[in-house]
Amino acid sequence: MKQATGKAVWVMKANNQAVQLRNLAIQAKRQLTRKKRQENIEKAPNPPLLLSLNELQKKTGLNYSFLRKMIVEEKQIPCLKVGNKYVVNYDLFLEVLGGKQNGK
């Protein structure tokens, strides 16, 4: 009988060690995944600053009607329509506006 219980204890210890080893492997894989995800985030380019016409008007101080006419009606600057709002890439807006001031 003692041999059977000794063997049972040995099996339980082996199972416990296997569970611990599996848990360590899972933790190592999670850490590696976190590290890869962080590296991918760091590699990703910064998204462009998109502003609605109201935000653009507040940031530039230009008249809302002027901005709407130039961007929406005359289509001098590319924009996106998101729902009922028009959004503009601020850096591109400054680039185009700067080009127009230089006579291009």
N, C-alpha and C positions, 0 to 999 in steps of 0.2 A: 504494500500500500504506500509506503513512504516513497518508493521509486516513482509511483504514478503521480503523487503530489509534487515531487521534485521535478518531474518532467512537465507537469502542468505549470509550475512556477516558471520554469525555463521558457516555455512557450509564451506565457503571458509577458515575460520580460522581452522576448524577441518581438512580439507584437507591439509592445509599448515603444521599443526602439524604432521599429519600422514606422510607426505613427509619427514619432518625433522627427525622424529623417524626412518623411514626406512633408511635414509642416515646415521644416527648414528649407526644403527645396521650393515649396510654394512661396515662402518669404523671399528667397533669393530671386525667384522669377519676378515677383512683384516689384522688388527694388530695381531690377534691370529694366522692367517695363517703365517704371517711373523715370528712370534716368534717360531712357530713349525718348520718352514723351517730352521731357524738359529740353533735351537737345533739339528736338524738332521744333519746339516753340521758339527757342532761341534762334534757329536758322530761318524761321519764317519772316518774310518782309513785313514791315509795319504797314497796316492798312491805311489807305488815304483818308484824309479828313473830309467827310461829306457833310455839307451844311444845307439846311433848308433855306429858302429865300428870306424868311424872317431872320434866321440866324446870320445869314450873309449880310443882310442889311444892317444888323446891329454891329457886326464885326468890322464892316468896311465904312459904315457911315453914309453909304450911297442910298439914294431914294429907292424905295421898294418898287414904285412904278417903273423907274428906269431899269432896275434889275430884271423885273418880270418881262419887260419889252425886249431887252437885249437877250435874255436867256431863253424864254419860252416862245415868244412870238417871232423874233428875228433869227433865233437859233444860232447866235454867234458863238455861244459857249455850250459844249455838250452837257447834258443833264440827264438825270434819271427821274422817272415819275414813280413814286412809291405811294400807292393809295391815291390820295388827292394832293400830295405834296410833291414838289419838284426839289430834288437835291443835286448839289453841284460839288464837284471835287474842288476844294478850296485852292490847292496848289496849282491845278490846271487853270482855274479862274484867274489867279494872279499872273500866271504865265501869259495867258491870252491878253489880259488887260495891259500888262507890261509891253507886249508886242504892239498893241494898238497905240500906246502912248509914244513908242519909238517910230511910228509911221510905217509899220510893216503891213 
